[in-house]
Amino acid sequence: MNSRTEAPHMAYGYLRVLSEVADRAAYAQECDMKRFAEERGFQLVAIYHEFVCGALDAFNELVEALSHTGARHVVVPSLSHFGESGRLRDALLDRLEFGVEARVYALDTSLVTGA
């Protein structure tokens, strides 16, 4: 892969899957994220799933992937997938925006954050 030509069109997803969420609901969110990305000309190459409340393992893997590939787009169903706490959510968004210069696209509001 030539990261200089393909990275601008790559996007990653992030999805916090709570235990009470049915598999079908999580799959539907993934499909919505993929459709959202494609409508904007992005290829959603991977979705990172966080299964443990309070864990950030998948988030850290997402940041690592963004750093290594040069991709700068992250798609989430809503900003609440970064955490219910406003401080935590803001800290994670800052890490994406200022740490790896990523834009975050939230499906529920069509919000775009970042550069």
C-alpha positions as CSV (number, residue, x, y, z in Angstrom):
1,M,0.0,0.0,0.0
2,N,1.2,3.5,-0.9
3,S,0.2,5.4,2.3
4,R,0.7,8.7,0.6
5,T,-2.0,8.0,-2.0
6,E,-4.4,5.7,-0.1
7,A,-4.3,7.1,3.4
8,P,-6.4,10.2,2.8
9,H,-9.3,7.8,1.7
10,M,-8.9,5.4,4.6
11,A,-11.1,5.6,7.7
12,Y,-11.3,3.6,10.9
13,G,-14.2,3.0,13.1
14,Y,-14.5,2.8,16.9
15,L,-17.4,1.1,18.6
16,R,-18.0,0.5,22.3
17,V,-20.1,-2.6,22.6
18,L,-21.9,-2.8,25.9
19,S,-23.0,-6.2,27.2
20,E,-26.6,-5.3,26.9
21,V,-26.3,-4.5,23.2
22,A,-27.5,-7.4,21.1
23,D,-25.2,-8.7,18.3
24,R,-27.7,-7.5,15.7
25,A,-27.6,-3.9,17.1
26,A,-23.8,-3.9,17.0
27,Y,-23.8,-5.3,13.4
28,A,-26.4,-2.7,12.4
29,Q,-24.1,0.1,13.8
30,E,-21.2,-1.3,11.8
31,C,-23.2,-1.3,8.6
32,D,-24.3,2.3,9.3
33,M,-20.7,3.3,9.8
34,K,-19.5,1.6,6.6
35,R,-22.3,3.2,4.6
36,F,-21.6,6.6,6.2
37,A,-17.9,6.3,5.3
38,E,-18.5,5.2,1.7
39,E,-21.0,8.1,1.1
40,R,-18.1,10.4,2.0
41,G,-15.6,8.7,-0.3
42,F,-13.8,6.8,2.5
43,Q,-12.9,3.1,2.8
44,L,-13.7,1.9,6.3
45,V,-10.7,-0.5,6.7
46,A,-11.3,-1.6,10.3
47,I,-13.6,-1.1,13.2
48,Y,-12.0,-1.2,16.7
49,H,-14.4,-2.7,19.3
50,E,-14.2,-2.0,23.0
51,F,-16.0,-4.6,25.0
52,V,-15.0,-3.8,28.6
53,C,-16.5,-0.8,30.3
54,G,-13.7,1.6,31.1
55,A,-11.1,-0.1,28.9
56,L,-9.1,1.7,26.3
57,D,-7.2,-1.1,24.7
58,A,-9.1,-0.9,21.4
59,F,-8.9,2.9,21.4
60,N,-5.1,2.7,21.8
61,E,-4.9,0.2,18.9
62,L,-6.9,2.7,16.9
63,V,-4.5,5.5,17.6
64,E,-1.6,3.2,16.8
65,A,-3.2,2.3,13.4
66,L,-3.8,6.0,12.6
67,S,-0.2,6.8,13.5
68,H,1.2,4.0,11.3
69,T,-1.0,4.3,8.2
70,G,-1.4,8.1,8.0
71,A,-5.2,7.7,7.9
72,R,-6.9,10.7,9.4
73,H,-10.6,9.8,9.6
74,V,-12.5,8.1,12.5
75,V,-16.2,7.1,12.3
76,V,-18.3,6.5,15.4
77,P,-22.0,6.0,15.9
78,S,-22.0,8.8,18.5
79,L,-19.5,10.6,20.6
80,S,-20.8,8.6,23.6
81,H,-18.7,5.7,22.3
82,F,-15.7,7.5,23.6
83,G,-17.3,7.5,27.1
84,E,-20.2,8.8,29.0
85,S,-18.0,11.2,31.0
86,G,-17.5,14.5,29.3
87,R,-13.9,14.8,30.6
88,L,-13.0,11.4,29.3
89,R,-14.7,11.9,26.0
90,D,-12.9,15.3,25.5
91,A,-9.6,13.8,26.5
92,L,-9.9,11.0,23.9
93,L,-11.1,13.4,21.2
94,D,-8.1,15.7,22.0
95,R,-5.8,12.7,21.6
96,L,-7.2,12.0,18.2
97,E,-7.3,15.6,17.0
98,F,-4.0,16.8,18.4
99,G,-2.1,13.5,18.8
100,V,-2.7,12.1,15.3
101,E,-4.5,15.0,13.6
102,A,-7.6,12.9,13.0
103,R,-11.1,14.0,12.2
104,V,-14.0,12.3,14.0
105,Y,-17.3,11.8,12.3
106,A,-20.3,11.0,14.6
107,L,-23.2,9.5,12.8
108,D,-25.9,10.6,15.2
109,T,-25.1,14.3,14.7
110,S,-23.0,14.3,11.5
111,L,-20.5,16.1,13.7
112,V,-17.0,16.4,12.5
113,T,-14.2,17.3,14.9
114,G,-10.6,17.9,14.3
115,A,-8.4,19.4,11.6
